[in-house]
Amino acid sequence: MPQKSLKKILVVNPYGIGDVLFTTPLLADLRDNFPKSYIAVLLGSRTKEILENNPDIDEIFVFDKGKFDKLPRIKALNMLFKLLKKIRERRFNLLIDLSNSSQYGFIEKFFLNIPRRIGFNYRNRGRFLTERIELKGYKDKHIVEYYLDLARLLKIEPKDKKLKFPVKEKDKTWAEEFLKSNNIASADMLIGIMPAGGLSWGQNAKYKHWNRKKFAELSDKLIERYKAKIIILASKEEEYICEYVLNCMKHKALSVCGKTSICQFAALCSLCNFVICNDGGPLHVAVSQGTPTISIFGPVDDKVYGPYPESKKNYIVKKDLSCRPCYQNFKFNPCSNRRCLNAISVDDVLEKVKSLKIV
């Protein structure tokens, strides 16, 4: 298919916050190379806000597979067919599928009638695609780089290397007024603490979480050493983790766990001097705002899932054990004692704070 005929492009990424942010360099390259094309995305409702203000896309379609699976069959099928009809009416001629799922591929081929469909072939799940890159898993390079490999199938040499999450002025204003109302001035050192890590891993998320008591001890030391103001951030579902940290602290901290939209969350991150967090979607939100980060990595390979792009503003705390990473190629074999995380001390993190040269 000639490049000039790529008038309508659909990009599919049904996964979490980090994965959708990892898609934004690809979207920017598509817009740069096809400035007049109509570019749309299909994703879940939890990540919709991330792209609502993104100038590189024209339309967002939402499909929540989890919600779909819980609905009565007739109601679920009715919802799905309405969505497919709407997408089909757009007459897309290029699909970029980041789902690694044969279920999505089957629907895209037989119900959406999109002639050119590119993506990855993981365990033969890309068999319904017209062009595919063989994939055993993500290893040795960042996921963003894998996504950009798909751009090369379109004869695009990727240029954009930043995560993009534009925040609306109303959310910036809200964040500034929220901090002011809680006696945090622009001159104060504000440190964001994220003791959870997002919802993508479900029940296995705990294996990525550094010890909560250590987060509390770290927060107290930051207050004592640097007269910092601490803001604790997480989702509503993770509020219990924030409460545990707050109850373990000697000093007061401001918690906004479960009290913000994802855009307000990003706006607060942008106002922090730096954030300290676990591996997960919230880390990448902070990175997208240009906020310096210190991220704690345990079972996951930071070369693949770490801050992108590499920067002196983003530091990683980890222990190089022979058993890590134990999450590789979409397979997870955790140990019971979480050695990789338990071996990380509060002082290990404080050393990275010094390295930021902000305090």
KEKE-3310 file (N, C-alpha, C; in steps of 0.2 Angstrom, whole numbers, plus 5000, padded with zeros to 4 digits):
npx = (5004:5004:5012:5006:4992:4989:4977:4969:4972:4973:4977:4980:4980:4977:4981:4988:4992:5006:5010:5001:5007:5019:5016:5015:5027:5027:5015:5017:5027:5020:5011:5019:5025:5013:5005:4992:4984:4970:4971:4968:4964:4962:4958:4957:4945:4952:4963:4960:4960:4973:4977:4968:4970:4980:4989:4992:4982:4966:4954:4947:4943:4935:4936:4933:4939:4938:4926:4917:4918:4911:4898:4881:4879:4871:4870:4883:4888:4880:4885:4898:4896:4891:4902:4911:4905:4905:4918:4921:4914:4923:4932:4946:4962:4974:4980:4988:4993:4995:4992:4996:4988:4978:4964:4960:4966:4959:4946:4949:4953:4941:4930:4932:4938:4950:4963:4977:4987:4997:5009:5015:5021:5018:5020:5012:5001:4999:4994:4983:4987:4993:5006:5020:5031:5042:5041:5048:5046:5048:5064:5080:5079:5070:5052:5046:5055:5053:5040:5042:5049:5039:5035:5045:5042:5034:5042:5047:5058:5061:5059:5055:5057:5051:5040:5023:5011:5001:4995:4980:4976:4967:4968:4981:4979:4970:4979:4989:4981:4976:4988:4991:4981:4983:4994:5006:5019:5025:5039:5043:5051:5045:5041:5036:5028:5026:5019:5013:5009:5001:4988:4989:4995:4987:4983:4996:5003:5009:5021:5030:5031:5040:5045:5032:5034:5047:5045:5039:5048:5058:5051:5050:5063:5067:5059:5065:5079:5079:5069:5057:5041:5029:5020:5009:5004:4992:4981:4963:4960:4972:4972:4973:4986:4993:4987:4993:5006:5006:5001:5012:5022:5031:5030:5019:5011:5004:4991:4984:4978:4968:4960:4961:4959:4967:4974:4974:4983:4994:4997:5000:5011:5020:5022:5030:5047:5054:5050:5048:5046:5038:5041:5030:5015:5012:5025:5029:5020:5025:5038:5033:5030:5041:5047:5060:5064:5065:5066:5061:5066:5061:5057:5056:5063:5072:5078:5069:5057:5059:5061:5059:5065:5082:5089:5098:5090:5082:5083:5087:5084:5091:5095:5107:5105:5107:5095:5086:5080:5065:5053:5051:5049:5035:5032:5031:5040:5040:5049:5047:5052:5055:5068:5075:5069:5068:5081:5085:5089:5083:5094:5100:5091:5091:5104:5103:5094:5103:5111:5103:5105:5097:5093)
npy = (4994:5011:5024:5037:5034:5031:5037:5035:5030:5018:5014:5002:4999:4991:4991:4996:5012:5015:5008:5014:5027:5024:5022:5035:5041:5034:5038:5051:5051:5045:5056:5066:5061:5058:5070:5074:5064:5055:5050:5038:5030:5015:5011:5007:5013:5018:5023:5033:5047:5051:5053:5062:5075:5075:5081:5073:5064:5061:5055:5045:5028:5018:5003:4992:4977:4970:4975:4971:4957:4954:4958:4952:4940:4944:4958:4962:4958:4967:4979:4978:4976:4988:4997:4991:4994:5008:5010:5004:5011:5022:5018:5014:5012:5008:4998:4998:4986:4984:4974:4961:4950:4937:4937:4951:4952:4944:4950:4962:4958:4951:4959:4973:4976:4982:4985:4984:4978:4979:4973:4963:4946:4936:4921:4915:4923:4934:4930:4935:4946:4957:4961:4957:4957:4946:4940:4936:4941:4955:4961:4966:4979:4995:4995:5005:5006:4994:4997:5007:5000:4995:5007:5007:4998:5005:5012:5023:5032:5033:5048:5055:5054:5055:5053:5058:5068:5079:5091:5099:5116:5119:5109:5111:5123:5119:5110:5119:5127:5118:5114:5126:5129:5119:5124:5123:5131:5138:5140:5130:5114:5101:5085:5070:5055:5039:5025:5014:5007:5007:4998:4988:4976:4969:4957:4953:4964:4968:4962:4971:4981:4991:4990:4996:5002:5007:5016:5025:5028:5034:5045:5053:5055:5063:5074:5079:5081:5089:5098:5096:5096:5083:5074:5062:5050:5041:5028:5027:5013:5010:5016:5011:5007:5019:5025:5016:5020:5033:5031:5026:5035:5048:5062:5074:5072:5076:5068:5063:5052:5043:5054:5061:5065:5056:5066:5077:5071:5070:5083:5087:5080:5087:5098:5094:5094:5082:5065:5050:5033:5017:5004:5006:5012:5025:5030:5033:5043:5053:5055:5059:5072:5078:5078:5075:5059:5045:5029:5013:4997:4980:4965:4967:4971:4985:4990:4987:4992:5003:5021:5032:5043:5037:5047:5059:5064:5055:5042:5025:5013:4998:4981:4971:4956:4938:4932:4941:4950:4943:4943:4941:4941:4941:4932:4927:4923:4923:4925:4919:4928:4940:4946:4955:4967:4969:4970:4982:4997:5011:5021:5018:5023:5037:5040:5041:5052:5062:5062:5068:5081:5091:5094)
npz = (5000:4995:5003:5003:5003:5016:5024:5035:5051:5063:5080:5091:5108:5122:5135:5151:5160:5159:5147:5138:5138:5133:5120:5115:5108:5096:5091:5089:5079:5069:5066:5063:5051:5043:5041:5037:5039:5047:5063:5075:5091:5100:5116:5134:5146:5157:5153:5145:5147:5147:5133:5129:5127:5118:5104:5093:5089:5083:5087:5099:5103:5115:5123:5136:5141:5152:5158:5148:5148:5160:5158:5154:5141:5129:5131:5131:5118:5110:5114:5110:5096:5092:5094:5085:5073:5073:5072:5060:5051:5049:5040:5041:5034:5039:5052:5067:5078:5095:5104:5106:5104:5099:5099:5097:5085:5077:5077:5071:5058:5053:5056:5055:5043:5039:5028:5029:5042:5055:5067:5081:5082:5093:5100:5089:5089:5081:5069:5062:5056:5043:5041:5051:5066:5072:5089:5104:5116:5127:5129:5133:5127:5128:5129:5122:5111:5104:5100:5091:5082:5074:5067:5058:5049:5041:5034:5041:5050:5066:5076:5087:5104:5117:5131:5130:5138:5138:5149:5153:5155:5165:5174:5178:5185:5195:5202:5207:5215:5224:5231:5237:5245:5255:5262:5255:5247:5232:5234:5242:5245:5237:5238:5229:5235:5230:5235:5230:5214:5203:5194:5184:5186:5194:5207:5208:5210:5222:5222:5216:5225:5236:5253:5264:5277:5275:5266:5274:5283:5275:5270:5282:5285:5274:5277:5289:5285:5274:5276:5269:5260:5260:5248:5246:5234:5225:5217:5220:5223:5229:5241:5254:5255:5256:5267:5277:5276:5280:5293:5299:5299:5307:5306:5298:5282:5266:5259:5243:5239:5228:5226:5215:5197:5183:5176:5185:5194:5186:5184:5198:5199:5191:5198:5208:5216:5214:5212:5221:5219:5216:5203:5189:5182:5187:5189:5175:5172:5179:5173:5161:5163:5164:5177:5189:5194:5206:5205:5211:5208:5207:5203:5190:5174:5172:5161:5151:5155:5162:5166:5152:5139:5143:5156:5165:5175:5179:5191:5195:5208:5213:5215:5210:5208:5205:5202:5197:5183:5188:5181:5165:5147:5147:5157:5174:5188:5203:5219:5236:5246:5241:5238:5230:5232:5246:5250:5247:5255:5265:5265:5253:5244:5248:5245:5231:5231:5234:5223:5213:5215:5218:5231)
capx = (5000:5008:5012:5001:4986:4987:4973:4966:4976:4970:4982:4976:4983:4971:4984:4988:4995:5013:5010:4999:5012:5025:5014:5015:5032:5025:5009:5020:5030:5014:5008:5025:5025:5007:5001:4985:4980:4966:4974:4963:4967:4958:4961:4953:4943:4956:4969:4958:4962:4980:4977:4962:4973:4986:4988:4994:4977:4960:4948:4948:4938:4936:4934:4935:4938:4936:4919:4914:4918:4907:4891:4877:4881:4868:4871:4890:4889:4877:4890:4904:4895:4890:4908:4914:4901:4907:4925:4921:4912:4928:4936:4953:4966:4980:4980:4994:4990:5000:4989:4999:4982:4974:4957:4960:4968:4953:4941:4952:4953:4935:4924:4934:4939:4956:4967:4984:4987:5004:5010:5020:5019:5020:5017:5008:4995:4999:4993:4978:4990:4996:5013:5022:5038:5042:5042:5048:5045:5052:5070:5086:5078:5064:5046:5045:5059:5049:5034:5045:5051:5033:5035:5050:5038:5031:5048:5048:5064:5058:5063:5052:5060:5049:5033:5019:5005:4999:4990:4976:4977:4962:4971:4987:4977:4968:4985:4992:4977:4976:4994:4991:4975:4986:4999:5012:5020:5030:5046:5044:5053:5039:5043:5030:5030:5021:5021:5010:5012:4996:4983:4990:4997:4982:4985:5003:5006:5013:5028:5033:5031:5045:5042:5029:5037:5053:5043:5037:5055:5061:5048:5052:5070:5067:5056:5070:5085:5078:5063:5053:5034:5028:5013:5008:5000:4990:4974:4958:4961:4978:4972:4975:4993:4994:4985:4998:5012:5004:5001:5019:5026:5031:5028:5013:5011:4998:4989:4979:4977:4961:4956:4962:4959:4974:4976:4976:4988:5000:4998:5003:5018:5024:5024:5035:5054:5055:5046:5051:5041:5039:5040:5023:5012:5013:5032:5029:5016:5030:5043:5030:5029:5048:5049:5065:5062:5069:5061:5063:5064:5063:5057:5055:5069:5072:5080:5063:5051:5061:5060:5061:5071:5087:5091:5101:5085:5079:5088:5084:5087:5089:5100:5109:5105:5107:5089:5082:5073:5061:5048:5054:5045:5028:5032:5033:5042:5042:5051:5042:5054:5056:5075:5077:5066:5070:5088:5085:5088:5082:5100:5101:5087:5094:5110:5100:5092:5109:5113:5099:5108:5092:5093)
capy = (5000:5017:5028:5042:5031:5030:5042:5034:5025:5016:5011:4998:4997:4990:4990:5001:5018:5015:5005:5019:5032:5021:5023:5042:5042:5031:5042:5058:5050:5045:5062:5070:5058:5058:5076:5075:5058:5054:5045:5036:5025:5011:5009:5006:5019:5020:5027:5038:5054:5052:5055:5066:5082:5074:5084:5069:5060:5064:5052:5040:5023:5015:4996:4989:4970:4967:4976:4967:4950:4954:4959:4947:4939:4948:4965:4963:4958:4973:4984:4977:4977:4996:5000:4989:4997:5015:5010:5001:5017:5027:5016:5015:5008:5005:4996:4996:4982:4983:4970:4954:4946:4934:4939:4957:4951:4940:4955:4967:4955:4949:4963:4980:4977:4986:4981:4983:4977:4977:4972:4958:4940:4933:4914:4915:4927:4939:4927:4938:4953:4956:4962:4956:4957:4940:4942:4931:4944:4961:4960:4970:4986:4997:4994:5011:5005:4989:5000:5011:4996:4995:5012:5006:4994:5010:5016:5029:5032:5037:5054:5057:5050:5057:5052:5064:5068:5086:5092:5105:5122:5119:5104:5114:5128:5115:5108:5125:5130:5113:5114:5132:5128:5115:5127:5122:5136:5137:5140:5124:5108:5096:5078:5066:5048:5034:5019:5009:5007:5006:4993:4984:4969:4966:4954:4952:4971:4968:4960:4976:4986:4992:4990:5002:5005:5010:5023:5030:5031:5038:5052:5056:5058:5069:5080:5081:5083:5094:5102:5095:5094:5077:5073:5055:5049:5034:5028:5025:5006:5009:5021:5008:5007:5026:5025:5012:5024:5039:5029:5024:5041:5053:5068:5074:5072:5077:5062:5064:5045:5042:5060:5065:5061:5055:5072:5080:5067:5072:5091:5087:5077:5092:5103:5091:5094:5076:5060:5043:5028:5010:5003:5006:5018:5032:5033:5035:5049:5058:5056:5062:5079:5081:5078:5070:5053:5040:5023:5007:4991:4973:4959:4969:4973:4992:4992:4987:4995:5009:5028:5033:5040:5038:5054:5060:5066:5049:5037:5019:5010:4991:4976:4966:4949:4933:4930:4946:4951:4936:4944:4941:4938:4940:4926:4929:4917:4927:4921:4921:4933:4947:4948:4961:4973:4969:4971:4990:5001:5018:5024:5017:5028:5043:5041:5044:5059:5067:5062:5072:5088:5096:5096)
capz = (5000:4995:5009:5002:5004:5023:5026:5041:5054:5070:5084:5097:5114:5127:5142:5157:5160:5156:5140:5133:5137:5129:5113:5112:5103:5090:5088:5087:5073:5064:5065:5059:5044:5040:5045:5035:5041:5053:5067:5081:5095:5104:5122:5139:5149:5163:5150:5140:5149:5145:5126:5127:5125:5114:5098:5088:5088:5081:5090:5104:5105:5121:5124:5142:5140:5159:5159:5143:5151:5166:5156:5151:5134:5124:5132:5129:5111:5108:5116:5105:5089:5091:5094:5079:5068:5073:5069:5053:5047:5048:5035:5042:5030:5042:5059:5071:5084:5100:5109:5106:5106:5093:5099:5094:5078:5073:5076:5066:5051:5050:5057:5054:5036:5038:5023:5031:5049:5057:5074:5083:5082:5099:5100:5084:5090:5076:5063:5058:5054:5036:5042:5058:5068:5077:5095:5110:5123:5127:5132:5131:5125:5130:5125:5117:5105:5101:5097:5086:5076:5069:5062:5052:5044:5037:5031:5046:5055:5072:5079:5094:5110:5123:5132:5129:5141:5139:5154:5152:5160:5171:5179:5181:5190:5201:5206:5211:5220:5229:5235:5241:5250:5260:5264:5251:5243:5226:5236:5247:5242:5237:5236:5229:5237:5227:5238:5226:5208:5198:5194:5179:5188:5199:5213:5208:5210:5228:5221:5214:5230:5241:5260:5266:5282:5273:5263:5279:5286:5270:5270:5288:5284:5269:5280:5294:5282:5269:5277:5263:5261:5257:5246:5244:5228:5222:5215:5225:5224:5233:5246:5260:5256:5258:5274:5281:5276:5284:5300:5301:5299:5313:5304:5294:5275:5263:5255:5239:5236:5227:5226:5209:5191:5181:5173:5191:5196:5182:5186:5204:5198:5187:5203:5213:5214:5212:5215:5223:5217:5213:5196:5187:5178:5190:5187:5169:5172:5182:5168:5155:5165:5165:5184:5191:5197:5209:5205:5214:5204:5210:5199:5183:5170:5171:5154:5147:5158:5166:5163:5145:5138:5149:5158:5172:5179:5182:5194:5197:5213:5212:5217:5204:5210:5199:5201:5194:5184:5187:5176:5158:5141:5149:5162:5181:5193:5209:5225:5242:5251:5238:5240:5226:5235:5253:5250:5246:5261:5265:5264:5246:5241:5250:5241:5224:5232:5234:5216:5209:5216:5219:5238)
cpx = (5004:5007:5007:4994:4984:4984:4970:4969:4973:4976:4978:4981:4979:4974:4984:4992:5002:5013:5007:5003:5018:5023:5015:5021:5030:5019:5012:5024:5025:5012:5013:5025:5019:5003:4994:4981:4976:4968:4969:4967:4961:4961:4955:4951:4948:4962:4967:4960:4969:4981:4972:4965:4979:4985:4989:4988:4970:4954:4951:4942:4940:4932:4937:4934:4935:4928:4915:4913:4913:4899:4888:4879:4878:4870:4879:4891:4886:4882:4896:4902:4893:4897:4912:4911:4904:4914:4925:4919:4917:4932:4943:4957:4973:4979:4986:4992:4996:4997:4992:4994:4979:4967:4956:4961:4962:4947:4943:4951:4946:4929:4926:4936:4945:4961:4974:4984:4994:5004:5015:5016:5022:5016:5011:5001:4994:4997:4987:4981:4993:5003:5015:5029:5038:5044:5042:5046:5049:5058:5076:5085:5071:5058:5045:5049:5056:5043:5037:5048:5045:5033:5040:5047:5035:5036:5049:5054:5062:5063:5061:5054:5057:5042:5029:5013:5004:4994:4986:4977:4973:4965:4977:4985:4974:4974:4988:4988:4976:4982:4993:4986:4978:4993:5006:5013:5025:5037:5048:5047:5047:5041:5037:5032:5024:5022:5017:5013:5007:4993:4985:4992:4992:4985:4993:5007:5011:5020:5033:5034:5036:5041:5039:5032:5044:5051:5041:5043:5058:5058:5049:5059:5071:5064:5062:5076:5084:5072:5058:5046:5033:5021:5013:5002:4999:4983:4969:4959:4967:4978:4974:4982:4996:4993:4990:5004:5011:5004:5008:5024:5026:5029:5022:5015:5004:4997:4983:4977:4969:4957:4957:4961:4966:4977:4978:4982:4995:5002:5002:5010:5023:5026:5029:5042:5056:5050:5050:5045:5043:5039:5033:5021:5013:5020:5032:5025:5021:5035:5040:5030:5036:5050:5054:5062:5067:5065:5065:5061:5066:5063:5057:5062:5068:5074:5074:5058:5053:5059:5063:5060:5076:5088:5094:5096:5081:5083:5084:5088:5085:5095:5101:5110:5104:5100:5084:5085:5070:5054:5051:5049:5038:5027:5035:5034:5044:5045:5047:5045:5056:5063:5077:5075:5068:5077:5090:5084:5086:5088:5101:5097:5089:5100:5108:5097:5098:5112:5109:5101:5103:5091:5099)
cpy = (5006:5021:5034:5040:5030:5036:5042:5028:5024:5012:5008:4997:4997:4990:4996:5008:5019:5013:5011:5025:5030:5021:5030:5044:5040:5036:5049:5057:5049:5052:5066:5067:5058:5064:5077:5069:5059:5049:5044:5031:5021:5009:5008:5013:5022:5024:5032:5045:5056:5055:5060:5073:5081:5077:5079:5064:5064:5061:5046:5035:5020:5008:4993:4981:4967:4969:4972:4960:4949:4955:4953:4946:4944:4956:4967:4963:4964:4979:4984:4978:4985:4999:4998:4993:5004:5015:5008:5007:5022:5025:5017:5010:5006:5004:4995:4993:4981:4978:4964:4949:4943:4936:4946:4956:4948:4946:4960:4965:4954:4954:4971:4981:4982:4982:4979:4983:4975:4977:4966:4951:4936:4926:4913:4919:4933:4936:4930:4945:4952:4957:4961:4956:4951:4943:4937:4934:4951:4960:4964:4977:4988:4996:4999:5009:4999:4992:5004:5007:4995:5001:5011:5002:4999:5015:5023:5028:5036:5042:5056:5052:5052:5055:5058:5064:5076:5087:5099:5110:5122:5114:5107:5119:5124:5113:5113:5127:5125:5113:5121:5132:5123:5117:5125:5127:5134:5136:5134:5118:5103:5090:5073:5059:5044:5027:5013:5008:5006:4999:4987:4977:4965:4963:4953:4959:4971:4966:4965:4982:4986:4992:4996:5006:5009:5017:5028:5033:5035:5045:5056:5059:5064:5075:5083:5084:5089:5099:5102:5094:5088:5076:5065:5054:5042:5034:5026:5018:5005:5013:5017:5007:5014:5027:5022:5017:5030:5037:5027:5030:5045:5060:5068:5075:5073:5071:5064:5057:5044:5048:5064:5061:5060:5061:5077:5077:5069:5079:5091:5085:5083:5097:5101:5093:5088:5071:5053:5038:5021:5010:5003:5012:5024:5035:5036:5042:5055:5060:5060:5070:5082:5082:5073:5065:5049:5034:5017:5001:4985:4968:4961:4972:4981:4994:4991:4991:5001:5016:5028:5040:5040:5045:5054:5063:5061:5043:5031:5016:5002:4987:4971:4959:4944:4931:4935:4948:4944:4937:4945:4938:4936:4934:4929:4923:4920:4922:4923:4927:4939:4950:4954:4967:4974:4971:4979:4993:5008:5022:5024:5022:5035:5045:5044:5051:5064:5067:5067:5079:5093:5099:5099)
cpz = (5000:5001:5009:5003:5011:5026:5033:5045:5061:5074:5090:5102:5120:5134:5146:5155:5157:5149:5136:5133:5133:5121:5110:5108:5096:5087:5086:5080:5067:5062:5061:5052:5040:5043:5043:5037:5047:5057:5074:5085:5098:5110:5127:5142:5154:5160:5146:5141:5147:5138:5124:5125:5121:5107:5092:5086:5087:5085:5094:5104:5111:5121:5131:5142:5147:5160:5154:5145:5156:5164:5153:5144:5129:5124:5130:5122:5108:5109:5111:5098:5087:5090:5087:5073:5067:5070:5062:5048:5045:5042:5035:5037:5032:5049:5062:5078:5089:5106:5111:5107:5099:5093:5096:5087:5074:5072:5071:5059:5049:5051:5056:5047:5035:5034:5026:5039:5051:5065:5075:5083:5088:5100:5095:5085:5085:5069:5059:5055:5047:5036:5049:5059:5073:5084:5100:5116:5122:5132:5129:5128:5127:5126:5120:5110:5101:5097:5090:5080:5071:5065:5057:5047:5039:5034:5035:5050:5061:5074:5086:5099:5117:5124:5132:5133:5143:5144:5153:5157:5166:5176:5182:5187:5196:5205:5210:5216:5226:5234:5240:5246:5256:5262:5261:5246:5237:5228:5240:5242:5243:5234:5235:5231:5234:5230:5235:5220:5202:5198:5189:5181:5193:5205:5214:5209:5217:5227:5219:5219:5235:5248:5262:5272:5280:5269:5268:5282:5282:5270:5276:5288:5279:5272:5285:5291:5278:5270:5271:5265:5257:5254:5243:5239:5226:5220:5221:5227:5229:5239:5253:5261:5258:5265:5279:5281:5281:5292:5303:5302:5306:5312:5299:5286:5272:5258:5250:5235:5235:5226:5220:5203:5188:5178:5179:5194:5193:5184:5193:5203:5195:5192:5208:5211:5211:5215:5216:5223:5216:5206:5194:5184:5181:5189:5180:5168:5174:5177:5162:5157:5166:5172:5185:5195:5200:5209:5207:5210:5207:5204:5191:5180:5169:5164:5149:5149:5162:5163:5156:5143:5144:5150:5164:5177:5182:5184:5196:5203:5213:5215:5212:5207:5204:5197:5198:5187:5183:5183:5169:5153:5143:5154:5169:5185:5199:5215:5231:5246:5248:5239:5237:5229:5243:5255:5249:5252:5260:5263:5256:5242:5242:5246:5234:5225:5231:5227:5211:5210:5216:5226:5241)
residu = (MET:PRO:GLN:LYS:SER:LEU:LYS:LYS:ILE:LEU:VAL:VAL:ASN:PRO:TYR:GLY:ILE:GLY:ASP:VAL:LEU:PHE:THR:THR:PRO:LEU:LEU:ALA:ASP:LEU:ARG:ASP:ASN:PHE:PRO:LYS:SER:TYR:ILE:ALA:VAL:LEU:LEU:GLY:SER:ARG:THR:LYS:GLU:ILE:LEU:GLU:ASN:ASN:PRO:ASP:ILE:ASP:GLU:ILE:PHE:VAL:PHE:ASP:LYS:GLY:LYS:PHE:ASP:LYS:LEU:PRO:ARG:ILE:LYS:ALA:LEU:ASN:MET:LEU:PHE:LYS:LEU:LEU:LYS:LYS:ILE:ARG:GLU:ARG:ARG:PHE:ASN:LEU:LEU:ILE:ASP:LEU:SER:ASN:SER:SER:GLN:TYR:GLY:PHE:ILE:GLU:LYS:PHE:PHE:LEU:ASN:ILE:PRO:ARG:ARG:ILE:GLY:PHE:ASN:TYR:ARG:ASN:ARG:GLY:ARG:PHE:LEU:THR:GLU:ARG:ILE:GLU:LEU:LYS:GLY:TYR:LYS:ASP:LYS:HIS:ILE:VAL:GLU:TYR:TYR:LEU:ASP:LEU:ALA:ARG:LEU:LEU:LYS:ILE:GLU:PRO:LYS:ASP:LYS:LYS:LEU:LYS:PHE:PRO:VAL:LYS:GLU:LYS:ASP:LYS:THR:TRP:ALA:GLU:GLU:PHE:LEU:LYS:SER:ASN:ASN:ILE:ALA:SER:ALA:ASP:MET:LEU:ILE:GLY:ILE:MET:PRO:ALA:GLY:GLY:LEU:SER:TRP:GLY:GLN:ASN:ALA:LYS:TYR:LYS:HIS:TRP:ASN:ARG:LYS:LYS:PHE:ALA:GLU:LEU:SER:ASP:LYS:LEU:ILE:GLU:ARG:TYR:LYS:ALA:LYS:ILE:ILE:ILE:LEU:ALA:SER:LYS:GLU:GLU:GLU:TYR:ILE:CYS:GLU:TYR:VAL:LEU:ASN:CYS:MET:LYS:HIS:LYS:ALA:LEU:SER:VAL:CYS:GLY:LYS:THR:SER:ILE:CYS:GLN:PHE:ALA:ALA:LEU:CYS:SER:LEU:CYS:ASN:PHE:VAL:ILE:CYS:ASN:ASP:GLY:GLY:PRO:LEU:HIS:VAL:ALA:VAL:SER:GLN:GLY:THR:PRO:THR:ILE:SER:ILE:PHE:GLY:PRO:VAL:ASP:ASP:LYS:VAL:TYR:GLY:PRO:TYR:PRO:GLU:SER:LYS:LYS:ASN:TYR:ILE:VAL:LYS:LYS:ASP:LEU:SER:CYS:ARG:PRO:CYS:TYR:GLN:ASN:PHE:LYS:PHE:ASN:PRO:CYS:SER:ASN:ARG:ARG:CYS:LEU:ASN:ALA:ILE:SER:VAL:ASP:ASP:VAL:LEU:GLU:LYS:VAL:LYS:SER:LEU:LYS:ILE:VAL)
# end
